Amino acid sequence: MRFLSWLKSGRQKVWRVEKMVSLVVATTSDPASIGPASALLAMSSDWCPGPKLQDISTFLNGRVRLLKQDRGIVEEDNLDKRWEELTGEIVDEIIFLSKHVAVSNRPAVTVHPIGVPHLQSQEECTAGGKPGWAGPPCPRIGPWLRFMKTIAEAHNLTPEFEVTLEATHHGPVVSKPAMFVEIGSTEEYWKRQDAAQVIALVVWQGLGLDGGNGVGNWTEKEDVWVGHLLSGYSLPMEEPSLKKKEYHFNDIGGTWKDAIKVAVATTREAFPGAEVLVHLDSKSFKGWQRSVLSQFLSQENIPIGKPNDFL
């Protein structure tokens, strides 16, 4: 089941520089995270040490801030707010480098937004985040997916590695637009230096550290952008006990409506002024599910896009 939102259109030195910055976050506890981070640092002598954020080491280059932590990647919440409080800089986006795990064990490089919008307040967030929350999706997700495919092909990482967009899942909690960039799906591939180099190049060129304009800047406004992708487990619908020819969306329990509201609201937050459209993967839904989804989206004034809207 899939639901995808798109859009159209001695004493520590205190750093107080009013500027917009991008945070790139890596952890030493994950080879698929520290590998690309180390490759990124090795690309230039322009990196310089930044201020310590508690026990997190930082490195600065232009408007990019690389944070290297020792805890798990989903364990450090509110890094955007904490960086702003420390430095006075304004965080524009957060990009997390991480491993990807899949049942298939297939090698892959992936991107995805973050959040657990379907969880209820009493449910445990086993992989970070907080119940009912989703982070604003980073505008670079769609452009970087395409760019990653180009870089992976140029460095002969494909077809061995799949290049994919994953569904919205896990934490950590942030307030600014965020995305994960990952290497999967087993330890053998997490440690692959060629995969780490591809991810490092995507970040290096994607953020304009090579002197270019970067890839996926929202201010450049391409026609179609990617927001949240909700899989079946993020749209839990209770099977109706009474059989009817047609159901009203209020007949169907579960947190699916809340998940949709959060996903759309945070997508709108990430893309101010954009028109948010929803794509429904019709093959992933039963007939009654498509019907109540369409009813609910209409009620919320959220248009369902046609195929040509996403080209």
HULIN-V518287 format. One record per backbone hydrogen bond with DSSP energy under -0.5 kcal/mol. NH is the residue of the N-H (numbers start at 1). CO is the residue of the C=O. Records with the same first field share a line. If there is no record, write none. Layout:
NH->CO, CO
This chain:
3->230
4->279
5->228
6->277
7->225
8->275
9->223
12->10
15->13
16->14
17->87
18->16
19->17
21->90
22->63
23->93
24->65
25->23, 95
26->67
28->69
30->27
33->30
34->27, 30
35->31
37->33
38->34
39->35
40->36
41->37
42->38
43->40
44->41
47->44
48->60
50->58
53->56
54->52
56->53
57->55, 68
59->66
60->48
61->64
64->61
65->22
66->59
67->24, 65
68->57, 66
69->26, 67
75->72
77->75
78->173
82->78
83->79
84->80
85->81
86->82
87->83
88->84
90->19
91->89
92->21
93->21
94->177
95->23
96->94, 179
97->25
98->181
100->183
102->185
105->102
108->184
109->162
110->182
111->164
112->180
115->170
116->133
119->116
123->120
126->124
128->125
132->116
133->116, 130
135->114
138->178
141->138
143->139
144->140
145->141
146->142
147->143
148->144
149->145
150->146
151->147
152->148
153->149
154->150
155->151
156->153
157->152
158->152
161->157
162->107
164->109, 162
166->111, 164
168->229
169->113
171->127
178->136
179->94
180->112
181->96
182->110
183->98
184->108
185->100
189->186
190->186
191->187
192->189
196->192
197->193
198->194
199->195
200->196
201->197
202->198
203->199
204->200
205->201
206->201, 202
207->203
208->205
209->204
210->204
211->208
215->206
220->217
221->218
225->7
227->5
230->3
231->229
232->1
234->231
235->232
238->253
244->242
251->248
252->249
253->251
256->236
259->255
260->256
261->257
262->258
263->259
264->260
265->261
266->262
267->263
268->264
269->265
270->266
271->267
274->271
275->8
276->274
277->6, 275
278->303
279->4
280->278
281->2, 279
282->280
284->281
285->282
290->286
291->287
292->288
293->289
294->290
295->291
296->292
297->293
298->294
299->295
300->296
301->298
302->297
303->301
305->278, 303
309->306
310->306, 307
311->308
